[in-house]
Structures are given as structure tokens and as C-alpha cells.
Amino acid sequence: MADGLQVTELNAWFGTRQVLMNVNLRVPSNAVTALIGPSGCGKSTFVRCINRMHEVVPGARSSGQVLLNGDDLYGPGVDPVMVRRRIGMVFQKPNPFPTMSVFDNVAAGLRLAGVRDKNLLHDVVERALRQAALWDEVKDELYKPGSSLSGGQQQRLCIARAVAVQPEVLLMDEPCSALDPIATARIEELILDLKKDLTIVIVTHNMQQAARVSEWTGFFLMGELIEIGVTRDLFTHPREKKTEDYITGRFG
């Protein structure tokens, strides 16, 4: 059985506009894969196709195959909600549920899955907040609104919410773009820690960030995956001229 994520011949459209063209990519387990490229090149659409959020947009559609540990995520009868439980997502702007407490934010996915046992909820919330390196900062403020936290703490709260349901993959779409350098460093440390338990795909405009946190990097341009390789090799010896031009700042 194939291990990790295997994407084959993935195409995506918004209405009649094609935004991804025949993307083929294997994402290895328990590693960080970074996706770089200029704005509008298809990186965010790609990760939204992986957990079937792309199809939520009116008029959006996709074709191709996405396998997670051998399971066809677009197969007949597959529930997109179950796909999103297996593949969590953290967005560019921290988006805690504003009317919910820190505790309820993290417990939200568990409650949706039918978990009602208070002791179990508390144990899982604590574990998720510890995984997100947030427990020590909020353990005495669990019932304050999640929106009362700082921006960096809110983003770690969103990561805790995503990992609470124990996904196999975590997608991160520009998770640090709204954060200051100190908060960014905390998130990067967290990514390196989380990959022990998770497969991580991070979309980033920041090539230095990609170099710091990822083992693999893929370069997207105009809806195509131009190349993917070991991060260090891609940044020092890219195979494709377009990749070299982007990395050296000749465009983008």
C-alpha cells in the first residue's frame, strides 16, 4: 500500500478557468513538504483539493486522484467530512471561533464527532494544547474567549484544534504570514515537532521559511508543478530554469 499522500493527474477549475494542470506529486509521511511560487500560481488551490475544500466553492471542480495511505479520497461514497477529519488545515489568518472559549475551540471537532465524555474531552484538549506548545500559556485561561489571545497564540490554538481529532496530515496555508518574527519562530519550532506524528504540507511565500522547516520543496508556476525535490538541492541546484529564475528573484 502506498505510504503518505499520492496525487496523480490533478486538475482544478474555477468555473471555466483552469487553475491546476496535471499535477503529480508524492508527499512522504512524517516529513514537511513546502510549496513555493508566486501569488496565484495554484499552491492554495492544490492543498484545498487534497482535503476536498476546493469543491465547496460554487462552480469549482477538480479531476484526478488523491490517495492517502492507499485510500482514494475522491472515491465513490467517500464522505468529504471524513476526509477533512483525516487531513486537517490551518489557514493564513488565525480563525478561532470567536464566541467560543479556548477549551471549546479545541474540543469543537471532537464534539462534532460525537464525543461527550467530559474527562476524555479534557484529556484530549490538554494533549492538543501541549502538542501546539500552548498549554502552559493558557492552562489557567481555558474558558476565556479564543479571540482574546494574541495573534501567534490564536494560530497555535487553530493548530491545536486541527490536531485534536488526530489527523494523519496537516495542511498549512501561509500559517505565519500574519504573524511577527517571534510568533513565526514559535510556529516553525512547532512544525518541526509535529512532523514526528504528522505528514505536513506548508504553503509559503517565504523561501527562507521553506528552507528552515521542510525536507522537500515543490515549485508551482501558473498552475503547474515545475519541479519538486529535496529542499537543499532545489534551492542550490534547481533542475529547471524557471525554478532558478524564481529562487534568484528574476521574477515573482
Buried (B, 14 or more C-beta within 10 A) or exposed (E): EEBBBBBEEBBBBBEEEEBBBEBEBBBEBBBBBBBBBBEEBBBBBBBBBBBBBBBEEEEBEBEBBBBBBEBEBBEEEEEBEEBBBBBBBBBBBBBBBEEBBBBBBBBBBBEEEEBEEEEEBEEBBBBBBEBBBBBEBBEEEBEEBBBEBEEBBBBBBBBBBBBBBBBBBBBBBBBBBBBEEEBBBBBBEBBEEBBEBBBBBBBBBBBEBBBBBBBBBBBBBEBBBBBBBEBEEBBEEBEBEBBBBBBEEEEB
